[in-house]
Structures are given as structure tokens and as C-alpha cells.
Amino acid sequence: SSSGGAMDELDRMSTTDMKEEILQLRLDKKNLVHALTAKQEEIENMKRSRTAIIEAREQNIKSQIHVAMQNNEKLEKDYEKLNLHAKQLTAAVQKVVQERKLLETQILALESANKKNTQSSEHHTTTLQTDMNINEARQENDTPLSICDTMC
């Protein structure tokens, strides 16, 4: 009269045992559902936490990009100012170089003229000295005419 292993066990269990077994299974199911729900909440909390961390990192990166772009704009403006200033300085240096060349040319011309004048002046001074000596000699030899000589 053994029709099957599971059936034999059920036959041997009393109704009270079966009720207790059913209650235990229901309790186990309830505990498992509760544990599953708790695990799902934990997973959701972890997702929210990680999402928040990722979003915070994204915001931080966006902020850094924004700051970098502002800095880049400022650097570009500063570069333009410096480039303009460099062009102005280059133009000023070129002007100074031209002025220096002009001054050097003028100095050379003055030095050249000075040499000619010095040579001419030495000749002129010698001639002047000779003329002065001649005039002095004439004055020493010439006696002034008195009024009497001319009137009388």
C-alpha cells in the first residue's frame, strides 16, 4: 500500500502538523518577501546614491569646463592686448632705430663739416694772423697827420 513517497508522508502527517507546516511556509514566504523588498530598497538607495555621486561629478566637471572656458576667453583677450602692445613696441623700436640712424648720419655730416672747417679755419687763421701783422706794422709806421699839417 505504498503508492508514493510524498503521499505516504502526507498520510502520516496529522491535520495539526499540516496546519503548522502551512503556517511556517506562509511565514517563510512573508519573511522572504520582506527580505526581497528590503534588498530592492537597498538596491534603489544604492542606485540613488551612485546617481547622486555621478550627477555631482557631472556638475563639478561642467563647472570646471565653464571656468576653463572663462579663463580661456580672458587669456585670449589678454593675448590680443599683449599682441597689440607688442606691435606698438615693435613700431616704437623701429622708429627709435630710424631716429638713431638719422642722428648717426647727422653726426657723421657734422664731423665731416667740422674737419673741413678746422682745416679751412687753420688756413684762415694763418691768413688772418698775417693780415693783422701787416696792419700792425703799417700803424706803427704811419704817423697820424696833425690838424696843423692839414690846415696850415
PEZI-V906634 format. One record per residue. RES is the residue in three letters. SS is DSSP state (~ for helix, > for strand, _ for the rest). PSI is psi in whole degrees, 0 to 359 (* if undefined). Layout:
BEGIN
res: {RES:RES}
ss: {SS:SS}
psi: {PSI:PSI}
END
This chain:
BEGIN
res: {SER:SER:SER:GLY:GLY:ALA:MET:ASP:GLU:LEU:ASP:ARG:MET:SER:THR:THR:ASP:MET:LYS:GLU:GLU:ILE:LEU:GLN:LEU:ARG:LEU:ASP:LYS:LYS:ASN:LEU:VAL:HIS:ALA:LEU:THR:ALA:LYS:GLN:GLU:GLU:ILE:GLU:ASN:MET:LYS:ARG:SER:ARG:THR:ALA:ILE:ILE:GLU:ALA:ARG:GLU:GLN:ASN:ILE:LYS:SER:GLN:ILE:HIS:VAL:ALA:MET:GLN:ASN:ASN:GLU:LYS:LEU:GLU:LYS:ASP:TYR:GLU:LYS:LEU:ASN:LEU:HIS:ALA:LYS:GLN:LEU:THR:ALA:ALA:VAL:GLN:LYS:VAL:VAL:GLN:GLU:ARG:LYS:LEU:LEU:GLU:THR:GLN:ILE:LEU:ALA:LEU:GLU:SER:ALA:ASN:LYS:LYS:ASN:THR:GLN:SER:SER:GLU:HIS:HIS:THR:THR:THR:LEU:GLN:THR:ASP:MET:ASN:ILE:ASN:GLU:ALA:ARG:GLN:GLU:ASN:ASP:THR:PRO:LEU:SER:ILE:CYS:ASP:THR:MET:CYS}
ss: {_:_:_:_:~:~:~:~:~:~:~:~:_:_:~:~:~:~:~:~:~:~:~:~:~:~:~:~:~:~:~:~:~:~:~:~:~:~:~:~:~:~:~:~:~:~:~:~:~:~:~:~:~:~:~:~:~:~:~:~:~:~:~:~:~:~:~:~:~:~:~:~:~:~:~:~:~:~:~:~:~:~:~:~:~:~:~:~:~:~:~:~:~:~:~:~:~:~:~:~:~:~:~:~:~:~:~:~:~:~:~:~:~:~:~:~:~:~:~:~:~:~:~:~:~:~:~:~:~:~:~:~:~:~:~:~:~:~:~:~:~:_:_:_:_:_:~:~:~:~:~:_}
psi: {28:102:333:154:314:321:321:319:318:321:321:332:141:167:321:315:320:317:317:319:317:315:318:317:319:319:315:317:313:314:318:317:316:315:319:316:315:318:319:319:317:316:316:317:318:318:312:316:312:322:317:318:314:316:321:318:318:314:317:314:316:318:316:320:316:313:316:320:319:315:319:316:314:316:320:317:315:319:317:316:313:321:316:315:319:319:318:317:319:315:318:318:317:320:316:318:317:316:321:316:318:315:318:319:315:319:315:318:317:317:319:314:322:319:314:316:322:314:314:320:321:317:315:319:317:315:316:316:318:314:319:319:318:314:319:318:320:316:323:324:329:129:136:144:135:162:325:319:324:326:322:*}
END
